[in-house]
């Protein structure tokens, strides 16, 4: 039971407040209900503690003097929030090296969507999600694979962080396909971050011929997103998402090095 100090003075605990000047005693959701819903949505988003401070408003201050592409990515994120329409299902694929601010940007978008639109979002670390799915196959674990995946399928906006971070296998590819295809077919918005360049897999576009001609190239070739999730799913991502590229050095390492000078 709420005490007197806990009852909202605007709505007297009803959850509704009168709209001044509205005909026939118009009412709207009280601010206390909006705040309570936002708090519940933030909790349900499962933003990791490490990233709880991340917002679009402090993005540029956390990455001062970074590559120009970082500022352009920030503008793209702000525009995405401004133009957000859950009906079109258009997401973002944020591509960049380690420490360029991809996760900060994704979390900042989630916070804006929750605050401005009351959008139900879910943050998933790609590696942790695959572990949870694998654990569901253990008879001693209560959750089933569907129970693990249902929130991932149903979230209005899903952030899938570090896509491609797990060594590819048939099971990994099948799982990625299931997640992305389900969300694509349901027209749900997905925001994805990845450290792997958005380029074809080996064998596409002449890659293996060059590798055969040059063993040195094969030994030093950096893996691509196509290598990690397969070309079919990479193509699907291009249908689901606009591409945002973030270049530059690892800002965390840069900051750490500067702190020891």
HELIX and SHEET records of a PDB file:
HELIX    1   1 UNK A   31  UNK A   45  1                                  15    
HELIX    2   2 UNK A   49  UNK A   51  5                                   3    
HELIX    3   3 UNK A   59  UNK A   62  1                                   4    
HELIX    4   4 UNK A   68  UNK A   82  1                                  15    
HELIX    5   5 UNK A  102  UNK A  117  1                                  16    
HELIX    6   6 UNK A  126  UNK A  135  1                                  10    
HELIX    7   7 UNK A  145  UNK A  154  1                                  10    
HELIX    8   8 UNK A  170  UNK A  185  1                                  16    
HELIX    9   9 UNK A  207  UNK A  213  1                                   7    
HELIX   10  10 UNK A  215  UNK A  220  1                                   6    
HELIX   11  11 UNK A  225  UNK A  229  1                                   5    
HELIX   12  12 UNK A  231  UNK A  240  1                                  10    
HELIX   13  13 UNK A  251  UNK A  259  1                                   9    
SHEET    1   A 2 UNK A  16  UNK A  18  0                                        
SHEET    2   A 2 UNK A  27  UNK A  29 -1                                        
SHEET    1   B 5 UNK A 121  UNK A 125  0                                        
SHEET    2   B 5 UNK A 157  UNK A 161  1                                        
SHEET    3   B 5 UNK A 189  UNK A 194  1                                        
SHEET    4   B 5 UNK A  91  UNK A  96  1                                        
SHEET    5   B 5 UNK A 241  UNK A 246  1                                        
END                                                                             
